[in-house]
Amino acid sequence: MLKDITIGQYFPGSSPIHKLDPRVKILLTLGYIVVLFAATNPIGLSVGILFLVFAYGLSKIPPVMILKSLRPVIPIILFTSVLNMLFIEGDVIFQWWILRITVQGVTTAVVMSVRIICLIAGTSLLTYTTSPIALTDGIERLCSPLKRFKLPVHELAMMMTIALRFIPTLIEETDKIMSAQKARGADLESGGLVQRAKALIPILIPLFVSAFRRADELALAMECRCYRGGEGRTRMKQLKLHARDVYSSAFVLLCIAAVICINLFAPEILTMR
């Protein structure tokens, strides 16, 4: 069901991950992405997996949330895995007609699948443990140097956060519209590709109307509260770095250094074995 998709949701808590400064969490997420794509062998990739397991353990986010966040990208993972297995040259392990599976293709498919899974789960942890307001403040503070180039940093950060926050709302609205259409006898699952595309029209039109109505209501509510942008705006909670933020940053830098060292010395170690 669409309502099981957890992208953009925030789960309140008091774990060490929840208490981290939002600026640090954003930078740590970027650092984790570097770890994933800098790893060129299974040992380095294992460092990224262990780091993700450790972070989720500290955050106390239920493991079922990880599975829900991965559900929408399963078709993409399967599609890319099949392409990698069939179209990468190497040592053939299976061949039938024009289809050929190689060892290098299977290895690449596994590595890419693990990277995509870790990437989705790692970035989802940022929204799971950071409230929309804190995320907006963190993005704005990190992008504050761009104000010298006359860029509306506050407005851009607000737009990004609102868009991310509205993903669960729109998913829930889509699920309600689909249930209402099915209750009226609409067939949304049978037929060919063209018929299914036509069946989406009664869903997309009410969804767009609902999205524009919510946007108008949000704009009106912000105007009623005298919102006039970020110029001269104050914050009730000021962002301050603590010792836990420094330790977390040092830990991620250590992981990046470990992956770089593994990339440099792992081939020699494997050769010695």
C-alpha positions in Angstrom: 0.0 0.0 0.0 1.1 3.6 -0.7 0.6 4.5 3.0 3.4 2.2 3.9 6.0 4.4 2.1 7.9 6.3 4.8 9.9 8.7 2.6 10.1 12.2 4.3 8.5 11.1 7.6 9.9 12.2 11.0 9.9 9.8 14.0 10.4 11.8 17.2 12.8 10.3 19.7 15.6 11.0 22.2 18.4 8.8 20.8 21.9 10.2 20.3 21.2 10.5 16.5 18.1 12.6 17.2 20.1 14.9 19.4 22.8 15.7 16.8 23.0 19.1 15.3 21.0 19.1 12.0 24.0 20.7 10.2 26.2 17.9 11.4 23.7 15.2 10.3 23.5 16.7 6.8 27.3 16.7 6.5 27.5 13.2 8.0 25.0 12.0 5.4 27.1 13.5 2.6 30.1 11.9 4.2 28.4 8.5 4.2 27.5 8.8 0.5 31.2 9.5 -0.1 32.1 6.3 1.9 29.6 4.2 -0.2 30.9 5.4 -3.6 34.6 5.6 -2.6 34.6 1.9 -1.7 36.0 -0.1 -4.7 36.0 -3.5 -3.1 33.8 -5.6 -0.8 35.9 -4.9 2.3 35.4 -1.1 1.9 31.7 -1.6 1.2 31.4 -3.6 4.4 32.6 -0.5 6.3 29.6 1.4 4.9 27.2 -1.4 5.8 28.5 -1.7 9.4 28.3 2.1 9.8 24.7 2.1 8.7 23.8 -0.8 11.1 25.5 1.1 13.9 23.7 4.3 13.1 20.3 2.7 13.0 21.0 0.9 16.2 21.8 4.2 17.9 18.7 5.9 16.4 16.3 3.2 17.7 14.4 3.3 14.4 12.5 0.0 13.9 14.0 -2.2 11.2 10.6 -2.4 9.5 11.0 1.3 8.6 14.1 0.4 6.5 12.1 -2.2 4.6 9.3 0.3 4.0 11.7 2.9 2.7 13.2 0.4 0.3 9.9 -0.9 -1.1 9.5 1.8 -3.7 13.0 1.2 -5.2 12.9 -2.6 -5.4 11.9 -2.5 -9.1 14.7 -0.1 -9.9 17.2 -2.3 -8.0 16.0 -5.5 -9.9 16.1 -3.7 -13.3 19.7 -2.4 -12.8 20.8 -5.8 -11.5 19.5 -7.6 -14.6 21.2 -5.0 -16.9 24.5 -5.4 -15.1 24.4 -9.2 -15.2 23.5 -9.3 -19.0 25.6 -6.5 -20.5 29.0 -6.6 -18.7 31.7 -8.6 -20.4 33.8 -11.1 -18.5 34.1 -14.7 -17.6 30.9 -16.4 -18.7 29.1 -18.6 -16.2 25.8 -19.0 -18.1 24.8 -18.5 -21.7 21.6 -19.1 -23.6 20.9 -17.8 -27.0 22.0 -14.1 -26.9 21.7 -13.9 -23.1 25.0 -14.2 -21.3 25.8 -13.9 -17.5 29.4 -13.2 -16.4 31.1 -13.3 -13.1 32.0 -9.6 -13.4 28.3 -8.8 -14.2 27.0 -10.6 -11.1 29.6 -8.9 -8.9 28.7 -5.5 -10.3 25.0 -6.2 -9.9 25.5 -7.2 -6.2 27.7 -4.2 -5.4 25.4 -1.7 -7.1 22.3 -3.2 -5.4 24.0 -3.0 -2.0 25.1 0.6 -2.7 21.5 1.7 -3.7 20.0 0.0 -0.6 22.6 1.6 1.7 22.1 5.0 0.0 18.3 4.9 0.4 18.5 3.7 4.0 21.2 6.1 4.9 19.5 9.2 3.5 16.2 8.1 5.0 17.8 8.1 8.4 18.3 11.9 8.1 14.6 12.6 7.7 13.6 9.9 10.3 15.6 11.6 13.0 15.4 15.3 12.0 12.3 17.5 12.3 11.3 19.6 9.3 12.1 22.9 11.2 15.5 21.6 12.3 16.2 20.4 8.7 15.3 23.8 7.3 17.6 25.6 9.8 20.4 23.2 9.1 20.2 23.7 5.3 19.9 27.4 5.7 22.9 27.7 8.0 25.1 25.5 5.7 24.1 27.5 2.6 24.4 30.9 4.3 27.7 31.8 2.4 25.6 31.8 -0.8 23.8 34.9 0.5 26.8 36.9 -0.7 25.7 36.0 -4.2 22.2 37.4 -3.6 20.7 33.9 -3.5 17.5 33.5 -1.4 18.9 30.8 0.9 16.1 30.9 3.5 13.4 30.6 0.8 15.2 27.8 -1.0 15.7 25.8 2.3 12.0 26.4 3.2 10.9 25.1 -0.2 13.0 22.0 -0.1 11.8 21.1 3.4 8.2 21.8 2.6 8.5 19.6 -0.5 10.0 16.8 1.5 7.4 17.1 4.3 4.6 17.0 1.8 5.7 13.6 0.3 3.9 11.5 3.0 0.9 13.8 2.8 0.5 13.4 -0.9 1.1 9.6 -0.7 -1.7 9.4 1.9 -3.9 11.5 -0.3 -3.2 9.3 -3.3 -4.1 6.2 -1.3 -7.4 7.7 -0.2 -8.3 8.7 -3.8 -7.4 5.2 -5.1 -9.6 3.6 -2.4 -12.5 6.0 -3.3 -12.2 5.2 -7.0 -12.1 1.5 -6.4 -15.2 1.8 -4.2 -16.9 3.4 -7.2 -16.0 0.4 -9.3 -12.9 1.8 -11.0 -10.5 -0.9 -12.3 -6.9 0.3 -11.7 -5.0 -3.0 -11.8 -6.2 -5.0 -14.9 -5.6 -4.3 -18.6 -2.6 -3.4 -20.6 -0.2 -0.5 -20.2 -2.4 2.0 -22.1 -5.5 1.1 -20.1 -3.7 1.4 -16.8 -2.4 4.8 -17.9 -5.9 6.0 -18.7 -7.1 4.6 -15.4 -4.7 7.0 -13.6 -6.5 10.1 -15.0 -9.3 9.9 -12.4 -6.6 9.7 -9.7 -4.2 12.4 -11.0 -6.8 15.1 -11.5 -8.1 15.0 -7.9 -4.6 14.7 -6.6 -3.4 17.9 -8.4 -6.5 19.7 -7.1 -5.8 18.6 -3.6 -2.1 19.5 -3.9 -2.9 23.0 -5.1 -5.5 23.4 -2.4 -3.1 22.4 0.3 -0.4 24.7 -1.1 -2.9 27.6 -1.1 -4.0 26.9 2.5 -0.3 26.7 3.6 0.5 30.0 2.0 -2.5 31.6 3.6 -1.6 30.3 7.0 2.0 31.6 6.6 0.7 35.0 5.6 -1.7 35.1 8.6 1.3 34.5 10.8 3.1 37.5 9.2 5.7 35.4 7.4 7.8 37.6 5.2 10.8 35.5 4.4 14.1 35.0 6.2 15.3 38.7 6.3 15.5 39.8 10.0 13.8 36.5 11.1 14.8 35.2 14.5 14.8 31.6 15.9 13.5 30.3 19.1 16.2 27.5 19.2 19.7 28.5 18.3 21.9 25.8 16.7 25.0 25.0 18.8 27.6 22.4 18.3 28.3 20.0 21.2 30.9 17.3 22.0 28.7 14.6 20.5 28.7 16.4 17.2 32.5 16.6 17.1 32.9 12.9 18.0 30.4 11.9 15.3 32.2 14.0 12.7 35.5 12.5 13.7 34.0 9.0 13.5 32.8 9.5 10.0 36.1 11.0 8.9 37.8 7.9 10.3 35.5 5.7 8.3 36.3 7.7 5.1 40.0 7.3 5.9 39.6 3.6 6.5 37.9 3.1 3.1 40.6 5.0 1.3 43.3 2.9 3.0 41.4 -0.3 2.1 41.2 0.8 -1.5 45.0 1.4 -1.5 46.2 -1.7 0.4 43.4 -4.3 -0.1 44.7 -5.6 -3.4 48.2 -6.2 -1.9 46.7 -8.0 1.1 44.6 -10.2 -1.2 47.7 -11.0 -3.3 49.7 -12.0 -0.3 46.9 -14.5 0.6 
